[in-house]
Amino acid sequence: MADKYTDFVSGGFGKTLAKKLGLPQPVRLKRFKPGQPLVASPVLVLGPSGCADTNAVAELLLDGLGSGEQIDVRRQAITSGGVRWGAIVVVLTSLSTPADLSESVRTLGSQLRSLAPSGRVLFVTRPADSSAIPAVAAARQGVLGTMRSLGKELRSGATANALEIADDTPVTSTSVLSALRFFLSPKSAFVDGQVVRVKRDAGTAPANWNQPLAGKVAVVTGAAQGIGAAIAKTLARDGAKVVAVDIPAAGDSLARVANEIKGTALQLDVTADDAGARIIEHAVGRHGGLDIVVHNAGITRDKLLANMDDARWDSVIAVNIESQLRMNEAFLASEHFKDAPRIVSLASTSGIAGNRGQTNYGASKAGVVAMVAATSPLLEAVDGTANAVAPGFIETKMTAKIPLATREVARRLNSLQQGGQPVDVAETIAFLASPASGGISGITIRVCGQNLVGA
Ligand code: NAD
């Protein structure tokens, strides 16, 4: 889907004009292409002097984050130009009080003019809610406050995010590695202002980080077009055998997607009582198992609540949340879903911040956020995880239907001043679906470029 404004201000006369008039100046974000280095370097690692975790994170990077990739890692801030940081990682796991923030954060500030376009700032911290000491809790929450404000200050496609690691989990955990690989790469292009929590030391490093889903069978619902098709393609790129599910009416495009990625198509309405059983039967019968389920099928039937009819309300609840709950019951009860399974659901920022005309959709998507949090403990015994991804404004047929003026406002109201691409949602789902991300569960990651309003 075209964003002609971003094209216009990306060079020449348009760029000069936007600058003169003080108009938004979105830049084309750098996105991942297979074969390119994963992490933009050089990477600057900052942290309080003598902090063991800072050294450990620097070592992980020097080791190529598990895949032997050459990463130029530096520990010294620069005092004059010459270097363009691909990423700056600030390790703040040993704070005792908010005053401890100053050394590293102010050094970070001195380096921001040297951050490359589409550069990354990643804070590594510990959860505030796990500390009984008020000063420690305040310092830890302060890291997130800094990160969220910084996200709104960065320009040229750069982002700020935080990785929050449980107190008893080492910074060298496989899930931390998985998260570093995601956040420091172009795969996280439209993820901004987010906190991802690693809640336990779990996850298995894949034999080949370029094919982390090799040998896995993944089901993607609503895969005939839009975000679902991008998810199916991304999971296939990462090595999974994909079952693409959609309604019979979308059969032709569904078959095209399935053929392109050498997967199989399953025509199915996810609201059917036996949808879960039919998915298991197809995945096990055709591919020998079921490891990953992506609940992407979703609909909107917008109306102000005062004008809402039963059909609009009921269909949105049925497709977007009731179907997921029913299918998950079948998956959790199945003997075929016991080997570190992954569930990733599509929520929406409308389910977090609310959106005019979307009481039905907001109810369903808020339900998804709570559903994954409550499902997560049920999967822990089999090393499984359940998470959600909440897209903001993504350039799809769904958002192309929004009237021009509203669309133009909606797509600029985030720190990156543009809409995301379906692949941005897909990359985040692939990260959560990875066997390496086993310690990340029960959370919702927004893929919204840090929406400025509401969530
Ligand atoms: P889309 O309408 O382009 O695609 C949705 C797909 O789901 C379609 O192929 C449709 O046929 C299928 N589907 C609908 N009902 C189904 C059912 N009962 N059984 C099986 N398949 C069914 O939408 P999209 O923009 O690609 O959105 C995908 C997901 O992302 C949805 O859950 C949506 O709510 C969510 N989302 C999208 C955006 C956005 O900006 N596009 C923002 C937030 C959340």
Residues whose N, C-alpha, C, O or C-beta is under 5 A from the ligand:
A	BS01	NAD	G222 A223 A224 Q225 G226 I227 G228 V245 D246 I247 A250 L268 D269 V270 T271 N296 A297 G298 I299 V319 L346 A347 S348 P391 G392 F393 I394 T396 K397 M398 T399
